[in-house]
């Protein structure tokens, strides 16, 4: 038979069969193999018979129904490091079987969400083993948004900035989501016309609830925020490390200086004048860091989870830690008055702040005090309280030692950008009460300088001992970036030296020349934009921004996996007990150092993006009740679709859409970072002072839409059609000079090509 059967013929044939024939088996029986149109018709007939109760589709159950070759979806590694997957399609009532993936050497890396064609072998008592054949298209697109219930399913309104298209969700794929709920979904159908189709994978609750803002960022960027039970169990089973085999540092006046709301304290410092007559005016500085390696053993569940997270992520309302609180807030936190295991470095510096020598030890310490930056600053200024008065002498020595380092710092000339940091204050309900810029105190600089010195010492020590390690690398800016910065500087009437190897001192001179002038903020922003992003690597390429030939991260193993690797390297290099093979750098650590460097560089960037997005959302929520208010700011970015303006008051960034600039065409020059009006000649570029009106503030996306009112004190004229910008004034004074210089340089470049 090789024709489509009638409904009656199909029903009779089915009644004669044992079990539940599949569509493929029915097609083969009627000779329809390879006929796509006939299969569609046959599928429709089977659906009608199923509705009549004359056909039952075969259901896949645990342990059966998975073909020998099929498509699986990668879930990621379990606590033991095994890579797990699930069937890409699963319709059974029971849970899908466990599938463990066995990768071949040289295969492309597979991550969570990837779809893979694999050979599947049933293993008694273990589920299935999957042997990948090839990786299919990447993970399906995902969306985070607000679910809006409709008559037949609903729609998802994405919360990403710039995402204008909604997603359609069928009722069967809504997972019971309620109207207005925050949901996570993945695309299940690609469409050339109409809305993309998705299914909800996770319901995240009320988007207006306290702490929902950071929860959005956690899910949007895939930041792990729940510790597996076995990780928590290992952390809870940990006990204090005793003094055996450690150098006794309990007599040292070590203390911690941290933000006032800090819960963990992973670094302690102290200093004293050097009594050695060969080092007049010099100091001995100790930096002690929590010995996290004593608790997080290579290959343990704690270690695998710490590496997976890469670092802690900080939001205004919560911290997603790299390690469970039992460690980060207790055993590895240098609390006042408690004995704690540390890895410490003793550094001898001379009167000019140059490090003469250093020595690393594995020790035990007891913190004399846990001070806030504000307390330490007051003590440095001679204003003591009950906590700092007994420590007056030690704090004076610490401050004097830092003063000595200023000379060495001035010779080294690390990049000196002036970029104030915002502080968002929340009330108990999670609402923003204020946005301010954090004060930059000498107390901050004291700790930063000695942490940098300790980091350099760690890198030098491991290089001298020929030990593998992870370096913190910051490469010099790309030539085209420096050329762009040089043009911005020329436009502001400033000079960045050309024809020589770029050093940080050249950039610092540019920043100093701009300081206090009308282009101060512009030059700082442009310099920052010219920098490359720092990363981790097993090779040493130096640190351009700090003007250091060698640098590694050693001082924060509670919150950075890179520092834990450096601690393990020090343990292995020194052979510290009780057993350096237990908690020192393992053979696996060494073999996978490159992969670890790439992974934690990515997790660091992921956290930075999530933190920035969360700050944007909080700022938008804070400003939502100020629609129509006017603000002063500066153009911080130029794109073909509009201008980005950084507001002075809060540091928030908002968009002035190009369509609101008026009835004329604006020409975008990506090299010069300008928009130029074809009729008016108005040139809008980086750094210009502007006044804007807040038009929209969307808390869910973190987006601010602004309307441009004036540029450099000159009002935007309203066009006949009501739009702004047409016939607006040209740039005047310094801004006009900057534009002419930029245009001339561009013509010269084009002639030289």
C-alpha positions in Angstrom: 0.0 0.0 0.0 1.4 3.5 -0.9 -1.4 5.9 -0.4 -2.9 7.9 2.4 -5.5 5.7 4.1 -9.0 6.8 4.9 -9.8 7.4 8.6 -11.7 4.1 8.7 -8.9 2.1 7.1 -6.4 3.7 9.5 -8.6 2.9 12.5 -8.9 -0.8 11.4 -5.2 -1.1 10.9 -4.5 0.4 14.4 -6.9 -2.0 16.0 -4.9 -4.9 14.7 -1.5 -3.7 16.1 0.1 -4.4 19.5 1.1 -1.4 21.5 1.1 2.1 20.2 2.6 2.6 16.7 4.5 5.8 16.1 4.0 8.1 13.2 7.1 6.7 11.6 5.8 3.1 11.9 2.4 4.1 10.4 4.1 5.9 7.5 6.3 2.9 6.8 3.2 0.5 6.9 1.4 2.6 4.3 4.4 3.2 2.1 4.6 6.9 2.8 8.2 7.1 3.8 9.9 10.3 2.5 6.6 11.9 1.4 6.4 15.0 3.6 3.0 16.2 2.5 1.5 12.7 3.1 3.0 12.6 6.5 1.4 15.9 7.5 -2.0 14.5 6.3 -1.4 11.3 8.2 -0.5 13.2 11.4 -3.8 15.0 11.1 -5.7 11.7 10.8 -4.0 10.3 13.9 -4.8 13.4 15.8 -8.5 13.0 14.9 -8.5 9.4 15.9 -6.7 10.3 19.2 -9.5 12.8 19.9 -12.1 10.0 19.2 -10.3 7.7 21.6 -9.3 5.3 18.9 -5.5 6.0 19.0 -3.1 6.5 21.9 0.2 8.2 21.3 3.2 6.3 22.7 4.6 8.1 25.7 8.2 8.3 26.6 8.9 7.1 30.1 12.0 7.0 32.3 14.4 4.5 31.0 12.7 4.1 27.6 11.6 6.0 24.6 15.0 7.7 24.0 16.3 6.9 20.5 19.9 5.6 20.1 20.8 8.8 18.3 19.0 12.0 19.4 19.3 15.7 20.3 20.1 16.6 23.9 20.3 19.9 25.7 23.4 20.5 27.8 22.5 21.4 31.5 26.1 22.0 32.7 28.3 20.2 35.2 27.0 18.6 38.5 28.7 18.9 41.8 31.1 16.1 40.9 32.1 17.8 37.6 30.2 15.4 35.3 28.6 17.2 32.3 24.9 16.5 32.4 22.2 16.9 29.7 18.5 16.3 29.1 16.5 15.3 26.0 15.8 18.3 23.9 12.1 17.1 23.7 10.4 15.2 26.6 6.7 14.6 26.7 6.4 11.9 29.4 4.8 12.3 32.8 7.9 11.1 34.6 11.1 13.1 35.0 13.5 12.8 32.1 16.4 10.3 32.6 19.8 11.3 33.7 22.2 11.8 30.8 25.9 12.1 31.3 27.9 13.5 28.5 31.3 12.0 27.6 33.3 14.5 25.5 36.0 13.5 23.0 39.4 15.2 23.1 39.5 18.1 20.7 35.7 18.6 20.5 34.3 22.2 20.8 33.5 23.2 24.3 29.8 22.7 25.3 28.0 25.0 27.7 24.6 25.1 29.3 21.8 25.4 26.8 23.8 24.0 23.8 21.9 21.6 21.6 24.0 18.5 20.6 23.3 15.5 18.4 24.6 12.5 20.3 24.8 8.8 20.4 22.8 7.6 23.5 23.7 4.4 25.4 21.5 3.1 28.2 23.5 2.2 31.3 21.8 0.1 34.0 21.3 2.1 37.1 22.9 5.3 35.6 20.5 6.4 33.0 22.2 7.2 29.7 25.7 8.0 28.5 25.8 10.5 25.6 28.7 10.6 23.1 28.4 13.8 21.1 28.4 13.6 17.3 28.2 17.3 16.6 27.1 20.5 18.2 24.0 22.0 16.6 23.0 25.6 16.5 23.7 27.6 19.7 21.5 27.8 22.7 18.0 29.1 22.0 17.5 32.8 22.5 16.2 33.6 26.0 14.2 36.6 27.2 13.5 38.0 30.7 10.3 40.1 30.9 6.9 40.8 32.2 4.2 38.3 31.3 0.9 39.8 30.1 -2.1 37.4 30.0 -4.2 37.3 26.9 -7.2 35.3 25.6 -5.1 32.6 24.1 -1.9 32.5 26.1 -0.1 35.7 26.5 2.9 37.9 25.6 6.2 38.8 27.2 7.4 42.4 27.4 11.2 42.2 27.5 13.0 44.3 30.1 16.2 44.7 28.1 17.0 48.2 27.0 16.4 48.6 23.3 14.2 45.4 23.0 11.1 46.6 21.3 9.6 43.3 20.1 7.3 41.3 22.3 7.3 37.5 22.5 4.2 35.3 22.1 3.5 32.5 24.5 0.8 29.8 23.9 -1.3 28.9 26.9 0.3 25.4 27.1 3.7 27.0 27.4 2.9 29.6 30.0 3.7 27.3 33.0 0.8 28.8 34.9 2.3 32.3 34.9 0.1 35.1 36.2 -0.5 38.5 34.6 2.3 41.0 35.5 4.7 38.3 36.7 8.4 38.4 36.0 9.3 35.4 33.8 12.2 33.8 32.0 11.5 32.2 28.6 13.3 30.6 25.6 12.4 30.8 22.0 10.8 27.7 20.5 9.9 28.8 17.0 11.6 31.0 14.5 9.4 33.3 12.5 10.1 35.6 9.6 6.8 37.4 10.1 5.0 38.1 13.3 6.2 37.8 16.9 8.8 35.3 18.0 7.2 32.3 19.9 8.6 31.3 23.3 7.9 29.0 26.2 8.2 30.1 29.8 11.0 28.2 31.6 10.9 29.9 35.0 8.5 32.2 37.0 10.4 34.7 39.1 7.5 36.4 40.9 6.5 40.0 41.4 8.8 42.4 39.6 7.9 45.2 42.1 8.9 43.2 45.1 11.9 44.3 47.3 15.2 43.0 45.9 13.6 42.2 42.6 15.9 44.6 40.7 19.0 42.6 41.5 17.1 39.3 41.0 16.4 40.5 37.4 20.2 41.0 36.8 21.0 37.6 38.4 18.7 35.7 36.1 19.4 37.9 33.0 23.2 37.3 33.2 23.1 33.8 34.5 24.8 34.4 37.8 24.6 31.4 40.1 23.0 32.5 43.4 22.1 29.2 45.1 24.7 26.9 46.6 24.2 23.2 46.0 23.6 21.2 49.2 26.9 19.4 49.0 28.8 22.8 48.9 26.9 24.0 51.9 27.6 20.7 53.7 31.3 21.1 53.1 31.3 24.6 54.3 29.4 23.8 57.5 31.7 20.9 58.2 34.8 23.2 58.1 36.6 24.0 61.4 39.1 26.6 62.5 42.6 26.1 61.3 44.9 25.8 64.3 48.3 27.4 64.9 50.3 24.2 64.2 52.8 24.7 61.5 52.1 28.4 61.2 54.1 31.4 62.2 52.7 33.2 65.2 51.6 36.7 64.2 49.3 37.3 67.1 51.6 39.9 68.7 51.4 42.2 65.6 49.0 45.1 65.8 47.1 44.0 62.7 43.7 45.6 62.0 41.1 45.7 59.3 39.8 48.8 57.5 36.7 48.3 55.4 33.4 50.0 54.4 31.2 50.5 57.4 28.6 48.0 56.2 31.2 45.2 55.4 30.4 41.7 56.6 33.6 40.1 55.6 37.1 41.2 56.3 39.8 39.4 54.3 42.8 41.7 54.7 44.5 43.2 57.7 47.5 45.7 57.8 49.9 47.2 60.2 53.2 49.2 60.0 56.0 50.3 62.2 59.2 52.3 61.7 62.2 50.1 60.7 64.7 49.9 63.5 67.5 48.9 61.0 70.0 51.7 60.8 70.7 50.7 57.2 67.1 51.8 56.4 66.7 55.3 57.9 63.2 56.6 57.7 62.0 53.3 56.4 59.1 51.1 57.5 58.1 47.5 57.9 54.6 46.9 56.6 52.6 43.7 57.1 49.7 42.7 55.0 47.8 39.6 56.2 45.2 37.9 54.0 42.7 35.2 55.1 44.0 31.7 54.3 41.0 30.6 52.2 43.1 27.8 50.6 43.1 26.0 53.9 39.3 25.5 53.6 38.7 25.3 49.8 40.6 22.2 48.8 41.4 21.7 45.0 38.7 19.4 43.5 36.3 19.7 46.3 32.6 20.7 45.9 33.5 24.1 47.4 36.3 24.5 44.9 34.2 23.6 41.8 31.5 26.0 42.9 34.0 28.9 43.6 35.6 28.4 40.2 32.1 28.3 38.5 31.2 31.6 40.1 34.6 33.1 39.5 34.0 36.0 41.9 31.5 37.6 44.2 28.9 40.0 42.6 27.9 43.1 44.5 24.5 44.8 44.2 23.0 47.7 46.3 20.7 45.3 48.0 22.6 42.0 48.2 25.9 40.2 47.6 26.1 37.0 45.5 29.2 35.5 47.2 31.8 33.3 45.7 31.9 31.2 48.9 29.1 30.3 51.5 28.7 32.6 54.5 30.2 30.0 56.8 33.5 30.8 55.2 33.2 34.3 53.8 31.5 35.7 56.8 33.0 33.6 59.5 36.1 31.2 59.3 37.8 33.3 56.5 36.8 36.7 57.9 39.4 38.4 60.1 37.0 39.5 62.8 38.2 41.6 65.7 39.6 39.6 68.6 39.4 36.2 66.9 42.4 34.0 65.9 42.4 33.4 62.1 44.6 31.6 59.7 46.4 33.9 57.2 49.0 34.0 54.5 50.9 37.2 55.2 53.7 39.2 53.6 56.3 41.3 55.5 57.5 44.2 53.3 60.4 46.5 54.0 60.1 49.9 52.4 62.6 52.7 52.4 62.1 56.4 53.1 61.0 57.0 49.5 58.4 54.3 49.6 60.3 51.8 47.5 60.0 48.1 48.5 63.4 46.8 49.4 62.5 43.2 50.3 59.6 41.0 51.2 58.9 37.7 53.0 55.8 35.5 52.8 54.6 33.3 55.7 51.7 31.1 56.5 50.6 32.3 59.9 48.0 32.8 62.6 46.8 36.3 63.6 44.4 38.1 65.9 42.9 41.4 64.7 43.1 44.3 67.1 40.2 46.2 65.6 37.7 46.3 62.7 37.6 49.9 61.6 35.6 51.7 59.0 37.3 53.9 56.5 35.6 56.9 58.2 37.0 55.9 61.6 40.5 55.4 60.2 40.4 58.7 58.4 39.4 60.5 61.5 42.3 58.9 63.4 44.7 59.9 60.6 43.5 63.5 61.2 44.0 63.2 64.9 40.4 62.7 65.9 40.2 59.5 67.9 37.3 57.5 69.3 37.1 54.7 71.8 38.2 52.1 69.2 41.0 54.1 67.6 42.6 55.8 70.6 44.4 52.6 71.9 45.7 52.2 68.3 46.9 55.7 67.8 50.6 54.9 67.5 50.1 52.0 65.0 47.7 54.1 62.9 50.2 57.0 62.8 52.9 54.6 61.6 50.6 53.2 59.0 49.7 56.7 57.7 53.4 57.7 57.7 54.4 54.6 55.8 51.7 55.4 53.2 53.0 59.0 52.9 56.4 57.5 52.1 55.0 55.5 49.2 53.7 58.7 47.6 57.2 59.5 46.4 57.6 56.0 44.7 54.1 56.3 43.3 54.9 59.7 41.8 57.9 58.2 40.1 56.0 55.2 38.8 53.0 57.4 37.7 50.1 55.0 37.6 47.1 56.2 35.6 45.4 58.9 37.7 41.7 59.0 36.5 39.2 61.1 38.5 36.1 58.9 38.3 33.8 59.3 41.3 31.9 56.2 42.4 28.1 56.3 43.0 26.5 55.1 46.2 22.8 54.0 46.1 21.1 54.0 49.5 18.0 51.8 49.9 15.4 51.7 52.7 14.0 48.5 54.2 11.5 48.0 51.4 14.2 48.2 48.7 13.2 51.7 47.5 16.0 54.2 46.7 16.2 56.9 49.2 19.3 58.7 47.9 22.0 58.6 45.3 25.3 60.2 46.1 29.0 60.1 45.1 31.3 58.3 47.5 33.9 60.3 49.3 37.5 59.4 48.3 39.5 59.4 51.6 43.1 59.0 52.3 42.1 55.9 54.3 40.9 54.3 51.0 44.3 55.2 49.4 46.3 53.7 52.3 44.6 50.3 52.0 44.7 50.4 48.1 48.5 51.2 48.0 49.5 48.4 50.4 47.2 45.9 48.7 48.9 46.8 45.3 52.3 46.4 47.0 51.4 43.0 48.4 50.0 41.9 45.0 53.3 42.9 43.3 55.2 41.0 46.0 53.2 37.8 45.4 53.8 38.0 41.6 57.5 38.6 42.1 57.8 35.8 44.7 56.2 33.2 42.4 58.2 34.3 39.4 61.4 34.0 41.4 60.3 30.5 42.5 59.4 29.5 38.9 55.9 28.7 39.9 52.8 28.8 37.6 50.4 31.6 38.5 47.6 33.8 37.2 48.7 37.3 36.3 46.5 40.3 36.3 47.1 41.8 32.8 46.2 45.3 31.5 47.6 45.8 28.1 48.4 49.3 26.6 45.7 50.9 24.5 45.3 50.2 20.8 46.9 52.7 18.5 43.6 53.8 17.0 42.2 54.4 20.4 45.1 56.7 21.3 44.7 58.5 18.0 41.1 59.1 18.8 42.0 60.4 22.3 44.7 62.6 20.8 42.0 64.2 18.5 39.6 64.8 21.4 42.5 66.4 23.3 43.4 68.6 20.3 39.8 69.6 20.0 39.9 70.8 23.6 43.1 72.8 23.0 45.3 70.2 24.8 48.2 68.1 23.6 48.9 64.4 23.9 52.5 63.6 23.0 53.0 61.8 19.7 55.9 59.8 18.2 57.0 58.1 21.4 56.1 55.0 23.3 53.0 55.8 25.3 53.4 55.8 29.0 50.9 56.5 31.8 52.9 59.7 32.6 51.9 61.1 29.2 48.2 60.5 30.0 48.6 61.9 33.5 50.0 65.1 32.1 47.0 65.4 29.8 44.6 64.8 32.7 46.5 67.3 34.8 46.3 69.9 32.1 42.6 69.4 31.8 41.9 69.4 35.6 39.6 72.2 36.7 38.8 73.3 33.2 35.7 73.0 31.0 37.1 69.8 29.4 38.1 68.1 32.6 35.3 65.5 32.6 35.5 65.0 28.8 39.3 64.2 29.0 38.7 61.8 31.9 35.9 60.0 30.0 37.8 59.9 26.7 40.9 58.5 28.5 38.9 55.8 30.2 37.3 54.8 26.8 40.7 54.4 25.3 41.8 51.8 27.8 41.7 48.1 27.2 39.9 45.8 29.7 42.0 44.0 32.3 42.0 40.2 32.3 43.7 37.2 33.8 46.3 35.1 32.1 49.0 32.5 32.9 51.5 34.7 30.9 52.8 38.1 32.1 52.1 41.0 29.8 52.4 43.7 32.6 49.8 46.1 33.9 49.7 49.4 31.9 47.2 51.3 34.2 49.3 50.7 37.3 52.6 51.1 35.4 53.8 47.8 36.7 55.9 45.1 34.9 54.5 42.3 37.1 51.2 42.1 38.8 48.8 39.4 40.3 45.8 39.4 42.5 46.6 38.0 46.0 44.6 40.1 48.5 40.9 39.0 48.1 40.6 35.2 48.0 37.2 35.4 49.6 35.7 37.1 46.6 38.1 36.3 43.6 39.1 32.9 42.5 42.2 34.3 40.9 43.5 35.2 44.3 42.8 31.7 45.6 44.9 30.3 42.7 47.8 32.6 43.8 47.5 31.5 47.4 47.7 27.8 46.3 50.7 28.7 44.2 52.5 30.2 47.2 51.7 27.2 49.4 53.1 24.8 46.7 56.2 27.0 46.0 57.1 27.3 49.7 56.1 23.7 50.6 54.0 25.0 53.5 52.4 22.3 55.7 50.7 20.4 57.0 50.6 19.0 53.4 51.1 21.3 50.4 49.8 18.5 48.1 46.4 18.8 49.8 45.8 22.6 49.6 48.5 23.8 47.3 48.2 24.3 43.5 47.1 20.9 42.1 48.3 19.3 38.8 44.7 19.9 37.5 45.0 23.6 38.5 48.3 23.9 36.6 47.0 22.0 33.5 43.9 24.1 33.2 45.4 27.5 34.2 44.6 29.0 30.8 41.0 27.8 30.8 40.6 29.1 34.4 42.0 32.5 33.4 39.5 32.8 30.4 36.6 31.6 32.5 37.1 34.0 35.5 37.8 36.9 33.1 34.4 36.2 31.6 32.7 35.9 35.0 34.2 39.2 36.1 32.8 40.9 33.0 29.5 39.3 33.6 29.4 40.6 37.2 30.4 44.1 36.0 27.6 44.2 33.5 25.0 42.9 36.0 26.1 45.4 38.6 25.9 48.3 36.0 22.4 47.2 34.8 21.2 47.0 38.4 22.5 50.5 39.1 20.8 51.8 36.0 17.4 50.3 37.1 17.7 51.7 40.6 18.5 55.1 39.2 15.6 55.0 36.7 13.3 54.0 39.6 14.6 56.9 41.7 14.0 59.4 38.9 10.6 58.1 37.8 8.7 60.7 39.9 10.8 63.5 38.4 9.4 63.4 34.9 9.6 66.9 33.3 12.4 68.1 35.6 15.5 69.6 34.1 19.0 68.5 34.7 22.6 69.6 33.9 24.9 67.1 32.3 27.5 66.4 29.7 27.4 64.4 26.4 29.1 61.1 27.2 28.4 59.2 24.1 27.4 59.7 20.5 25.6 57.1 18.3 23.8 57.2 15.0 20.5 57.0 16.9 21.2 59.7 19.4 23.2 61.1 22.3 24.0 59.7 25.7 24.1 62.3 28.4 25.6 61.8 31.9 23.7 63.8 34.5 25.7 65.7 37.0 23.4 65.1 40.0 23.2 61.3 40.0 25.7 60.2 37.4 22.9 58.5 35.5 23.1 58.0 31.8 20.1 58.9 29.6 19.4 58.9 25.8 18.4 61.8 23.7 16.9 60.1 20.6 18.0 61.6 17.3 14.4 61.9 16.2 13.8 64.5 19.0 16.6 66.8 17.8 14.5 68.4 15.1 13.2 68.3 11.6 16.6 68.1 9.9 19.0 65.2 9.1 21.9 64.7 11.5 25.0 63.2 10.0 26.8 60.8 12.3 30.6 60.7 12.3 31.8 57.6 14.3 35.4 58.6 14.2 34.9 62.1 15.5 32.0 61.1 17.8 29.8 63.8 16.5 26.3 64.5 15.1 26.1 67.4 12.7 22.8 69.0 11.5 22.7 69.3 7.7 20.8 72.6 7.7 21.8 74.2 11.0 25.4 73.1 11.1 24.9 72.3 14.8 27.7 70.0 15.9 27.0 67.8 18.9 30.0 66.0 20.4 31.6 64.4 23.4 32.0 66.5 26.5 29.6 69.3 25.6 27.7 70.8 28.5 23.9 70.4 28.0 20.6 71.0 29.8 18.0 68.3 29.4 14.5 67.5 30.4 13.6 64.0 31.7 10.9 62.7 29.3 10.7 59.0 30.4 12.1 56.8 33.2 11.5 53.1 32.8 12.5 51.2 36.0 12.2 47.7 34.5 14.7 48.4 31.7 16.8 51.1 33.5 16.3 53.4 30.5 16.0 57.2 30.7 14.8 59.2 27.7 15.8 62.9 27.7 14.9 66.0 25.7 17.7 68.4 24.8 17.0 72.0 25.9 20.3 73.7 25.4 23.9 73.1 24.4 26.8 75.0 25.9 24.3 77.6 27.3 22.7 78.2 23.9 19.0 77.2 23.8 17.8 74.8 21.2 15.4 76.7 19.0 12.0 75.2 18.4 11.2 74.4 14.8 7.9 75.2 13.1 6.7 71.6 13.5 7.3 71.8 17.2 10.5 69.7 17.2 13.7 71.0 18.7 17.0 71.6 17.0 16.2 73.1 13.6 18.0 76.4 13.2 19.8 75.8 16.5 23.0 77.7 17.2 26.3 76.6 16.0 29.0 75.7 18.5 30.9 78.7 19.7 34.2 79.4 21.4 36.3 76.4 22.5 33.7 74.0 21.2 33.8 75.5 17.7 37.6 75.4 17.7 37.6 71.8 18.7 35.2 71.0 15.8 37.4 72.8 13.2 40.6 71.0 14.4 38.9 67.6 14.2 37.5 68.3 10.7 41.0 69.5 9.5 42.7 66.4 10.9 40.1 64.1 9.3 40.7 65.7 5.9 44.5 65.3 6.3 44.0 61.6 7.1 41.8 61.1 4.1 44.4 62.8 1.8 47.1 60.6 3.2 45.3 57.3 2.4 
